[in-house]
């Protein structure tokens, strides 16, 4: 036998350390129900990765302008604001995976209508606005349900890891998805990307149906308004939740400028869909990097770390001036999405740890409504504003808003004090009092400060 010497010995140790790192970073996948959820959501993310590029160029392909593209984005965002509270209430009332299945079926049906119109060349901007309205409405129910379902399919100590693994799979599919979408748009047209996305929703629904989530104690059903009020009470009882939602709201306004003006700049000055695909691929790589960091980085004060990295999210806006080459903008998008993914992972984990399971979807729905409430207006206004004051000044204004709000929220004491709770490998089952009302959430941890 040939002696490889110390190099092979060292190489073996490196491989062992890598294997141990991967094993310890993917322990959540050993839990059956989370594994099924992860596979289904990964398939759905692959379809979404194609539509991320195809939608913008579908609008431009039917003769739409920057204002039309903003209206399509607004049509997606508006029902998420209008219906997300209803989505939260129904996701706390019904089995959450069934709510998610229904949303997937609705979205698959919508794509089945619009994709043939695009493929045959009969689509109009109004069809894409209608599609966005349906997709946004379904998302308003799907998202609160998915946030609430996570603690039912994975143990509490693995919540952050599970959230990060979902982000990793979504980011990985978005690395090559935009490049593939750029080729699809340039060769056979955007309609085929929509058709693939529709099939991915059906795949997601199939895996969701196989999940057997841990039960939670659900209080006796009350009126819709009463249950909505209970969710609101859970929100306002925690200053860190209120302050964070306000910051997310204004941050999403600033980042909306990139989504509307980025494709326009790419089409006019960077070479079109292929260049924009490169930029989005850079963002997807950033998502993968951010998710990988979230697997291992467990700061004692997650919100402080999350908002600090969100300040980096404004760099992609600045790189659109004058603009820089597509690879440079892609690098900026990489930093931006990495910061967003890290922040979102910390935020979801804190909600899932500190909010009672019976009210988690309703609190998540208030989070999403507050975070997105100004986004439809921003999407609709960015195009006309850029025509009035110029694209450069619009981008600078958006970046200034983002930096200010993400730095300012750290002035709130409860945001700075919020700590991670000690974990357990058992799935948490919700507790209820004899009257059926949810018990008070745990607000402190041994050796730590108050969470609110």
N, C-alpha and C positions, 0 to 999 in steps of 0.2 A: 504494500500500500504506500502510495506516495505521501510524504509528509509535506503538508502545505505551509507549515510554520505558523508563526503568530498571526499572520494576516488572516488566514482562514479561521483561526480561533476567534479573533476579534470580530470577523464577519459573522460568525455564528452567534456571538453574543448580541451583535446589533440586530440580527434577525429575531432573536428571542425577545429583545426589548421592544421591537416593532410589533411583534405578535402579541405581546402582553399589553402594549398600548392599545392596539385595535380591540383586543378582547375586553379590556376594562372600559373602553369607550363605547362599546355596542351592547352592553349587558341588557339594556332595555329590550333589544330584539329577541331575547330569550323568552320574553313573555308573549304568549300566543296572540292575544287580542291586539296588543300594540303592533306586533309583527304584521298582522292582517291589515290593520289600519295604515301602517307605513307603506306596504306594497301598493294598496289601492290609491293612496294619495300620491305616490311616486308616479304611477301610470297617468293619473289625472294631470300632474304637473308637466308631464311630457307634452301633452296636447296644449296646455296653456302656454308653454314655451314657444310653440309655433305661432299661436294667435297674437302673442305680444308684439311681433313684428308685422304680421299679416293685417291686423286691424287698421293700423295707421295707413298702410299703403292701399288697403281696400278703399278707405275713404278718399284718399287722393286719386285712386284709380277710377272712381265714378265721378270725378270732377269736383270733389270737395276741396275746400280751402282750409286755412288754419282755424278760422272760426267754426267751420263744420266739424273739424276734428275735435275741437274743444267741446262742441255740443254732444258729440258721441261719448266722449269721456264723462261729460256732465250727466248724460242719460244713464250711464252705468253707476255713477256715484250717488245721484239723487235718490233712487229707491233704496239704496243702502241706508241713507239717512232716515227716510220716511218709514221704512218697514223693519228696521233692525230691532227696535224695541219690541215689536210684535214677535219677531224671531226669537228674542230672548225669553219672552214669557212662554211661548209654545215649546221651546227647547227645554225649559224647566218643568213643563207639564207632561210632555210625551217622551217616550224613549228616544234619546238623542240620535242614535244611529239611524232610526227610521226617518227622522226629520232630514238628515243628511242624504239618505237614499232618495227621498222625494225630490229634493233640490237637484240632485244629479240627473234624475230622469227628466225633469223640466228643462234643464240646461241642454241635455242631449237632444231633446225635441226641438228646441229653438235653433240649434246648430243644423239640425236636419232640414229645417225650412230655409235658412239663409244660405247655407253652403251651395245648394244647387242654383240659387239665384246668381251667386257670384261666379260659379263655374260656367253658367250659360250666358253670362254677360247681361243679365236682366236686373241686377241689383241697383238700388238707388240709395242715396244717403239716408232717406227715411227708413229703409229696411234695416240699415245698420244701427240707426238710433233705436228702432224697435227691439232689435236683438240686444242692445246694451241695456235697455230697460228691463227685459226679461232676465238677463244674466245678473244684473244688479239686484233685482228683487229676490232671486234665488239665493244669491250670496248673503243677503240680509238675514236669511234664516240659517244658512249653512254655517256661517262663521261662528255665531254664538254657540251653536250646537257642538261644533268641533272643539272649541275651547273647553266647554263643559264636559265633553266626553273623555278628554285625555286623562284626568285623574281616575276615571273608571276603568281604564284599560292598562294602566301602568302604576307601579308602586310609587309612593310619594318621593322616596329618595332618588328615583330615576326620572323625575318629572323634567328637570332641566335637560338631562341627556336625551329624553324622548323628544322634547321640543326641538333640540338641536339636530337630532337625526332626521326629523321631518324637514327641517330647513336645509340640511345637507343634500337630501335626495332631490328636493325642489331646485336647489342651486345647481346640482350636477346636471339635471335635465335641461336647465336653462343655459348651460355652457355651449352645447352644440345645437340646441334648439333654434336659437336666433340665426345662426349661420345656415342651418338647414332651411329655416323659414325664408331667409333671404334668397336662397336658391330656388325654393318653390315659387315665391312671388315673381322672381325674374324669369322663370321658365314656364310653368303651367298655371300660375295665377294663385291668388290668396285663397280662393274658395276651397281648395283641397286641404289647406291648413285648418280651416274651420271644420271640415268633415272629419279629420283625424281627431280634433279636439272633442267632437261629439261622441266618437267611439270611446275616448278615454273616460268620459263621464260614466258611460255604461260599465266600464271595467271597475271604476271606483265604487259604484253602487253594488256590484256583485261581492266585492270583498267586505263592504260594510255589512251586508246581510249575514255574513258568516261570523260576525263578532258577537261575543257574549259578555257584555260589560258587567262589572260589579254593580249590584243594586244600590240605590241610595234611598234614604227615607224621605219621601215626598209629602209635604204637608197637604192636608185636605184642600181640594181646589176651591178657590174663592173667585170673586169677580175679576175680570181682566184688569180693571183699573186698580183694584186692591193689590193684586200681585205685582203690577207695575210699580205701585207706590212702595211696596216692600223692597223691590230692587233698588229704587232710588234712595231709600233709607240706607241700604248697605253701601251705596256710593258716597253719600254726603257724610256718613259717619267716619270716613277716612280722608283726611285732608290730602294725603299723598296720592290718592286716587283722583280727586278733583283736580289738583294741580297738574298731575301728569296728563290727564285727558286734555286739559286746556293747552298744554304745550304741544301735544301730538296734533291737535287741531290746526294750530298755526304752522307747525312744521309741514303738514301735508299740503297746506296752501302754497308754501314756498316751493316744495318739490313738484307740485303740479305744473309749474312753469317748464320744468325739464321735459315732462311727458308731452306737453303740447308743442313747445318750440323746438325741441330736439329733432323730431322727424322732419320738421320744416327746414331747419338749417342743414340737416343731412341731405335732403332732397335738392336744395338749392346750391350748396357749396361743397359738399363732401362726397358726392357721387351717387347718392340715392340709397336704396334699400340695403345693399351690401354693406355700405359704411355704417348704417344704423345697426345692422346685425352685429358688426364688430363691436360697437359701443355696448349693446345689450349683452353680448357675450362677456365683455369685461365686467359688467355688473354681475353676471352669473358667477364668474370666478370669484368675485368679491363675496358673494353670498356663500360660496363654498368655504372660503377662508374664514368668514365670520362665524359660520356654523361650526367649523372645526375648533375655532377658539372657544366657542360657547360650550363645547363638550367638556373642556377641562378647566376653564377659568370660572372659579366660583367665588367671586368677591363677597366680603361680608356685607357690604352695602350695595346691592345690585343696581338700584336705581341711579345712584351717583355715577357708577361706572357706565351705565347705559346712556345717560344724558351727555356725559363727557364725550363719548365716541360719536353721538349723534351730531355734535358740532362739525365733525368731518363730513357729514352728509351734504354740506353745501358746496363742496369743491367741484362737483360735476357741473353745477350751474356756472361757475366762474370760467371753466374751461370751454364753454360754448362761446366765450368772447375771446378773440374776434370772429371765428372760432379757431381753436387749435386743431391739428390733424386728428383724424379718427382714433388712432392708437393712443394718443394722449388723453382724449376724452374717455376712451375705454378704461384707462388707468384711473382717472377720476371717478368713473362709475364704479370701479372695483372698490375704491376706498369708501364711497358712499354706501353701497349696498352692504359691505362688510359691517359698517357702523350700524346700519338699520337692523340687520339680522341679529347682531349681538344685543342691541337694545330691546328688540322685540322678544327675543328668547328670555332675557331677564324679566321683562315685564309680564309675559304670560305665566312664567313660573311663579312670580310673586302673587299674581291674582289667584292662581291655582292653589297656592299654599295658604293664603291669608283670607280668602273669601269662603263662606260656608258652601259646601257642594250643592245644596238645594237652591242657592241663589246665584251660582256662578255664571250661568248663561245669561241671566238678566243683567248682572253687573258687566259682563262682557259686551252685551248689546248697548248699554249706556256708553261704554268705552268706545265702541265703534261708531255710534251715532255722534258722540262728541268729537271724536277724532276726524270724522268725515263731514261734519255739518257745513263747513264753509267750502269744501272741495268742489262741489258742483258749480258754485258761483265763481270760484277761481278758474276752473276749466273754461267756463263760458266767457270769462272776462280777460284771460291772458291774451288771446288772439287780438281782440279789439284794442286792448291796452298797448300791446306791442306795436300796433299800427299808429297809435297816437304818440307815444313817447320813444319808440324804437325798441328793437329786440334787446340791445345791450343794456339799456336802463331798466327794462323789465326784469332781466336776469339779475342785475345787481340788487334791485329792490327785493327780489325773492330771496337771494342769499342773505341779505341783511336781516330779514325777518327770521330766517332759520337760525342764524347764529344767536340773535338776541333772545329768542324764546327758550332755546335749549340751555343757554347759560343762566337765564333768569330763573328757571324753575328750581335750580339748585339752591336758591335763597330760601326755599320753603323748608323749615326744620324737619318736618315729618318725612319729606323725601330723602333728606340726608340720613335720617336715623333708621329707616326701614332696614331690617336685617333678614337674612335667610333663616328659615326654621330648620331645626334638626330633623333629619329624615328617618324613614323606616322603610323596610323592604316589603311591608304588607300594604295591600291596597286599602286606602281609607274608605270606610263606610260612614255615611253621614249619620250624625246623632240627631235625635228629635226628642222634645219634651213630651210629657203625657198629653199636652193639649194639641200636639201636632205641629207646633211652631218650631222653626229651626233654632238650635242652640246658638249661644254667642260664639263667635270665632275666637280662636286662640290668637292673642295679640302680642304675646311676649315669648321669648325663648330663654332657657337658662343662660345666665351670664350676658344677655343681650338687652337692648333697649326696647321700648315700645315700638310697635309697627305703625301706629297712627297717633 
